Amino acid sequence: MASTYSSAAGDAAVAGMLGMNRGSLSFVSQTNIRRFSYCISDRDSSGILLLGHSTLSFLPLKYTPLVKISLPLPYFDRVAYSVQLEGIRVGSVLLAIPKSVLMPDHTGAGQTMVDSGTQFTFLLGVAYNALKIEFLRQTKGVLTPLGEPSFVFQGAFDSCFRVPERRPLPHLPQVVLVFQGVEVAISGERLLYRAVGERRGGDWVWCLTFGNSDLVPLSAYVIGHHHQQNVWVEYDLENGRVGFAPVRCDLASQRLGVVL
């Protein structure tokens, strides 16, 4: 999967996709941009893409190094922005996922990619099952499981729930992705996604926004744009790192003099 930046998908006048990976044909490579960053808003048609160097002192950016593998491996995407996932927490519980499961193996399978062109986040089966079990445990009595083993949203999301139509989502435990040097916290409505067109009586069907890579199938972890909403993400190719900072996109845009 190649990192891309989607622009205002709901507005036909400006909709499109810009290739921003490290491949020779990407916009980044052809213009020799060594740093770019963006903020994906939780509103459908707004966001910021910043090309080149800029002083963003108001952002508490923390960085994690890009993973580089010099040898060509069959399942390692060398043009993607690959980082090292070191762990996952649900609430205060660090999931018991073997470190070997989180690292690329001898074929390159198991890399972790930051990809704004993918909607949701995908985890390899062992990590996904650990997350699913702990999330279900911590939301027991708070969320009502769908109870339909054959229902899998978009082919990879089988942790789904029934939520009354006019009732707000309950308080949910944070899911934190732990990287070297930085943590990315996912909370609230970003944890669940309403499956459009799926109703059960007076209930909507909502699904956990982490998918099982093994069901796709996909031999990697992918951090999608749904979990990058209201997070400033900076790709610093000069220093071989990716930075993250939680921020409301509209407030960041005001600091930059841009009106969303």
C-alpha positions in Angstrom: 0.0 0.0 0.0 1.4 3.4 -0.9 0.9 6.5 1.1 -1.4 9.0 -0.5 -3.2 12.2 0.5 -6.9 12.4 -0.3 -8.4 15.8 -0.8 -12.0 16.7 -0.2 -13.6 13.5 -1.4 -17.1 14.9 -1.0 -16.4 17.9 -3.3 -16.3 16.9 -6.9 -14.5 20.1 -7.9 -11.4 19.4 -5.8 -11.6 15.6 -5.2 -8.4 13.6 -6.0 -5.5 11.6 -4.7 -1.9 12.7 -4.6 0.8 10.0 -4.5 3.2 10.9 -1.6 5.1 7.7 -1.1 8.9 7.2 -1.6 8.6 5.6 -5.0 10.4 7.2 -8.0 7.1 8.3 -9.6 5.5 9.9 -6.5 5.0 13.7 -6.1 7.5 13.7 -3.2 10.3 12.1 -5.3 9.7 14.1 -8.5 9.7 17.4 -6.6 12.5 16.4 -4.2 10.5 17.4 -1.2 12.3 16.3 2.0 9.6 17.1 4.5 5.9 17.3 4.4 3.1 17.1 6.9 -0.7 17.1 7.1 -3.7 17.2 9.5 -6.7 15.1 8.5 -9.8 16.7 10.0 -12.7 14.7 11.3 -14.9 16.8 9.0 -15.3 15.3 5.5 -14.0 18.1 3.3 -11.3 19.9 5.3 -7.6 19.3 6.1 -4.2 20.7 5.7 -1.2 19.6 3.6 2.0 21.4 4.2 4.9 20.9 1.8 8.5 21.6 2.7 10.1 22.9 5.9 8.2 25.0 8.3 8.6 25.9 12.0 5.7 24.4 13.8 6.7 25.3 17.4 3.1 25.2 18.6 2.9 21.5 17.9 4.2 19.0 20.4 5.6 16.7 17.7 7.3 13.5 18.9 9.1 11.3 16.4 9.7 7.7 15.6 12.3 6.5 13.1 11.5 5.1 9.7 12.3 1.5 9.3 14.7 0.8 6.4 15.6 -2.6 5.0 18.3 -2.5 2.3 17.7 -6.0 0.9 14.7 -6.5 -1.4 12.2 -8.8 0.5 9.1 -10.2 -1.2 6.6 -8.9 1.4 8.2 -5.6 2.4 7.0 -2.5 0.7 10.1 -0.3 0.4 8.3 2.8 -0.9 5.9 2.9 2.1 6.5 4.9 5.2 7.3 2.0 7.6 7.7 2.4 11.3 8.1 -0.1 14.2 5.0 -0.8 16.2 6.2 -1.8 19.7 2.9 -2.5 21.5 -0.8 -1.8 21.9 -2.6 -0.7 25.0 -6.4 -0.9 25.7 -7.1 1.4 28.6 -4.2 0.7 31.0 -3.7 -2.8 29.8 -0.7 -3.6 27.6 -1.6 -6.4 25.3 0.5 -9.6 25.6 1.6 -9.6 22.0 5.0 -11.2 21.3 7.6 -8.7 20.0 8.3 -11.1 17.1 4.7 -10.7 15.9 5.2 -6.9 15.7 8.4 -7.0 13.7 8.9 -7.8 10.0 10.0 -11.4 9.5 12.6 -12.8 7.1 10.2 -12.3 4.1 9.4 -8.7 5.1 5.9 -9.6 6.2 4.7 -7.8 9.3 5.9 -4.3 8.6 3.9 -1.3 10.0 3.0 1.3 7.4 1.5 4.8 8.1 -0.8 5.2 5.1 -3.3 8.1 4.6 -4.7 6.3 1.5 -6.2 3.5 3.6 -9.3 4.2 5.6 -9.0 2.0 8.7 -6.2 0.3 10.6 -5.3 -3.3 10.0 -3.5 -5.6 12.4 -2.0 -9.1 11.8 -4.3 -11.8 13.2 -2.4 -12.5 16.5 -2.4 -8.8 17.4 -5.9 -8.2 16.2 -7.3 -11.1 18.3 -5.6 -9.8 21.4 -7.0 -6.4 20.9 -10.5 -7.8 20.2 -10.6 -9.9 23.3 -9.4 -7.1 25.6 -11.7 -4.5 24.0 -14.7 -6.9 24.4 -13.7 -7.5 28.0 -13.4 -3.8 28.9 -16.7 -2.9 27.2 -18.8 -5.8 28.6 -22.1 -4.3 29.8 -21.3 -1.1 28.0 -21.5 -2.2 24.3 -23.9 -4.9 23.1 -22.1 -7.3 20.7 -23.9 -7.8 17.4 -24.0 -11.6 18.0 -23.8 -12.6 14.3 -20.6 -14.6 13.8 -21.1 -14.5 10.0 -21.2 -10.7 9.8 -17.9 -9.2 8.8 -17.9 -5.5 7.8 -15.9 -4.8 4.6 -14.4 -8.3 4.8 -12.1 -7.7 7.8 -14.0 -6.1 10.6 -15.8 -8.7 12.7 -16.0 -6.9 16.1 -19.4 -5.2 15.7 -22.0 -4.0 18.1 -25.6 -2.8 18.3 -26.1 0.8 19.4 -29.6 2.4 19.7 -30.2 4.8 16.9 -30.6 8.0 19.0 -28.3 7.2 21.8 -24.7 8.6 21.8 -21.8 6.2 21.9 -20.9 5.3 25.5 -17.5 6.0 27.0 -14.9 3.6 25.6 -11.4 2.7 26.6 -8.6 4.3 24.7 -6.6 2.2 22.3 -2.9 3.4 22.2 -0.5 2.4 19.5 3.0 2.4 21.0 6.0 3.3 18.8 9.6 4.0 19.7 9.5 7.6 21.0 5.8 8.3 20.5 2.4 7.0 21.3 -0.8 7.6 19.2 -4.0 7.5 21.2 -7.3 6.6 19.6 -10.5 7.3 21.5 -14.2 8.1 21.3 -15.9 7.9 18.0 -12.7 7.1 16.1 -12.8 3.6 17.7 -16.1 2.7 16.1 -17.6 3.2 12.7 -21.3 2.9 11.8 -21.9 0.3 9.1 -24.0 2.3 6.6 -27.3 0.5 5.8 -27.0 -2.0 8.6 -29.8 -1.8 11.1 -31.2 -4.3 13.6 -34.6 -3.0 14.7 -34.0 0.3 16.3 -30.3 -0.2 16.5 -27.4 0.8 14.2 -24.5 -1.6 13.7 -21.2 -0.1 14.7 -17.9 -1.9 14.2 -14.4 -1.6 15.8 -12.2 0.4 13.4 -9.4 -2.2 13.6 -9.5 -4.9 11.0 -7.9 -8.3 10.8 -5.1 -8.3 8.1 -5.3 -12.0 7.8 -8.9 -11.8 6.5 -8.0 -9.4 3.6 -5.4 -11.0 3.3 -2.6 -8.5 4.0 0.8 -9.3 5.3 1.3 -6.0 7.2 0.1 -3.6 9.8 -1.4 -0.4 8.3 -2.3 2.7 10.3 -5.1 4.2 8.2 -6.4 7.8 8.0 -9.4 7.3 10.3 -6.9 6.9 13.1 -4.9 9.9 11.9 -7.8 12.3 12.3 -6.9 15.4 14.3 -3.3 14.2 14.5 -0.6 16.3 12.9 1.6 13.8 11.0 5.0 15.0 9.7 7.2 13.0 7.3 10.8 14.1 7.8 12.8 12.3 5.1 15.9 14.3 5.8 16.2 12.8 9.3 14.4 9.5 8.5 11.5 9.9 10.9 7.8 10.4 11.2 6.3 12.8 13.8 2.9 12.8 15.5 1.1 15.4 17.6 -2.5 15.4 18.7 -4.2 18.6 17.5 -7.5 19.9 16.3 -7.0 20.6 12.6 -9.2 23.8 12.7 -7.1 25.3 15.5 -3.8 24.3 13.8 -5.0 25.9 10.6 -5.8 29.2 12.5 -2.2 29.2 13.8 -1.0 28.8 10.2 -3.3 31.5 8.9 -5.5 29.1 7.0 -9.3 29.0 7.3 -11.0 25.6 7.0 
